[in-house]
């Protein structure tokens, strides 16, 4: 099992009761993290020297709880580095204590924890004794009164109600949000199902509510965007850790941003297609993607694989990924020991890859709990110093953007790929809209006469009307094809863009050919489908009698309601089979939840006529289907159309059903 037993001093991973302190190894690891990431001031402005050592190897953590506690302690020390240095100078601790410079990192992290405990002695000392830690602790205890007085003078000098007030506003807001973030957990369908997990929770005393806004007490609800994700109040974390759902890896706690990309991939993937993942995804995200590819889609197939580039990851991390995948019972993930940029787009292993999911290293600026997120998602720990101050250095941002652009451009070179999904948890436009548009412009024309260029498209995630106003999000700004989830008390922020190949209009399939294929599958039993095909009409002239609009349904026994439902079922299935447009809409607003769907409708006294066209494809070459008017019998005369027949085809939002599926306008 990947779930560890929590030490006695920790309520849940990374969190400890107040006034207890940490075991000695936690301080030692936190000191090395601080040494490697702290802000090095110019010599003229340097009050405290931490030695010249950098890039030190990290001591091995006893378990995940020790590791998370060490990073949290180091991150908090980075936030208050300047204040803590002022305390050491003002109290004369730095000048009077013969501490070597290389030991000052340990002093400053222990001083932060000492003042956080109101300068009370440490209660939790652990079983493992580290002499260096005990020596520093004794020095701090001897200076307790002077250190406390110095802190009080600093608060008066800066007019601080609490020391948190000295932090930048952006850091304070994130700190406040981090304590209120909801818990998100996805269902591992390799080991369970959504129905089973909900049943276990309900039998365990949890109640299911309809929306995030109704969460209180021991309750949960389904996420409004990701159908296999459950949402819980933050105070239930300890309760969830005590359930067998977590220990059996049937329910996996993970940040919501990590689930948005896989859910979009699930909707875009063809039955026989594979997925290629590149970036900094964790083993949990890989497992979630594989789970959705296999079981989360009506087109899901156990033959679909998820390929992951891991060539730029250290061997220890690769072994950890293999262990996580095994614990999740995930067998359709293949690790490629190559970096993404070195991967040949024509690699024979990737000939069935139709979707690429890019989750590159980013600034993590939309995340309120960066330490927990970076540790779980293999993020860049070098960003901790910048995040502790609320902004990213321009040089680091430029480096990240350059790498992100290279990844996108390389993804667009894969000839078999129909969709590229790009996702970050950044607030910076440079890492989001700007880098995507810049990569599209720089990518240039595709190689080969039959390959169409990529373009940005709008898309929908699963969302019902009742859930629409229950969460703060911005997925369809005017003229904006991007999905953006803003940081809030409920969730961290994220950004997502979908790029698809332009549809190829050269190959057109007639409605008769579509219906002939439907009849061959047995979907049109009882319906006259023997109309000549387009090829048959070329050899002879036919005459079609005008439609008698006054004819009732009783004179057409083959056109029953069940027959109509079978026709619509087939058309829906055709729409769902589209490779580059499933759950993707065009930027002009004519959208469908399950494909690009442009519709106009008009009504006659006895018949509802639905004129529609949509994109679908079979393989690498998309096909455009244009359907003639479909006649719906049984329409009662006397009803009038509320929309003029010649209504313009302007941007029209889709109709949202309670299941979150937009549909074309209904007949009156």
C-alpha angles and dihedrals in degrees: 000000000000092000113096130207112258118239115246093251094057126075093194131351112303096003126100135182113261123265094023105096125202137284115267097258091058092059091046093052092044090053092055092048090051091047091054097045109029123119111263108210124206113272092249091058099034114119098171126032119213096187129255099277117116137163092037117178112255118243112244112264118231091229142333093281092057091047094050093046090051093051093046090051092048092046092051090048089053090054093056099032095122094046093048092050090051090053092051092050097041093049091047089235093128094050099040101044116075096226120154115237092244089061096053092088089062090046095053096047090048091047091055091052091043093057090041087059089051088251092295121147118269114261100185109061099153129216099279113078120207112192094206091056093049092051093053091045092054091051091051092048091053090052094042097117095046092045092051091048091050091052090050091052090050091052091050092046093052095034093239120173087191130358088252088073090071091065123095113268093246091055092047092052092051091047091053093046093049091066092052102042114130120240117250123196130174127211116247101221091190087073106020145356136246091252093051094048093048090048092052091049093049092049087050093059101269119132123212118228131188103242145015091254091063096055113123135134116355098347141119140188140190117269113255093228107031114049097202095049123095124203126214136180111263095245091065094070093101091048091052093049088057094055124093089232090077098038090050091048092239093123118037123198110218138145114275094238088066090059100047096070096047091048091054090047090052091057095046101047123102119226094256097035130111131215129230117204123197132175134041101327117153126229088259092057091047090051092048092051091049091048093053093044091053104037110004100073132065084227093044115137131189087224093067114102135201115220119199127193109223102159093114094051124094118252093251090057092049090053089049090052091052090050093050092048090050092049089052091051087238112158104161097070117102119194114214112206092218134089116252095245092052092051115110110235088217094051108147091226090062101049092111095046109119102162130045119198112203117194102164127182107280140173093270085219093145093057120097096194101044098166095056091042096048093048095048097042101040092251128171109277089195087076092066094090093051092044091051088062096043100246140069121238111250092236091056091046091051090051092051093048092049091054092045091053092050090052094051094046091050091049090056090058096068105105097204095047116104100178136033117194114198119192136176138164094224133121095203116103088212089068095040127031096006098051092046094050091042092052092050091052093045095045092072126191120341122251117255130038095254098051117098123212123254123251139182117260136185119241143180132230120210106286132156126206093248090054097043096090097032096085135040108244140137113208103146115036115172107289092353119126095191133100114225128178111196120219112260142151087279104050147356118260128258143175128216135182130184122208119190135178117262111260117255110231097186096092114060125181118203124230090246090057091049091050091045090057089047091052090050089058092051095247094122101052108155094019121106103244098159095105111135116264123236091264092051092051090058091069099050142023117247131194121212119203115230116264114261102223091190093061111114128221090255091069091055106053092169093062098069127154091257090051091051090050090053090051091050090045090056093046090049090050090051089053092048090053094064113121104202101029110040108132086352123114132197120258092248092073100249094127144163128193091231102038146337100303124176114186142180125177138195133176136220124194095265106020137053108214119199115193110193143160130187141174123250134157142197108213123322098340115069118217126213116222119199115189124199121228112303113217117220110199124208096053110151116232120237098051116120131213115248092200123061112248090236096052110152119254096241128151107303124180114230123255108256119215125204088258091059094251116129114217137187117270113287123241112256 
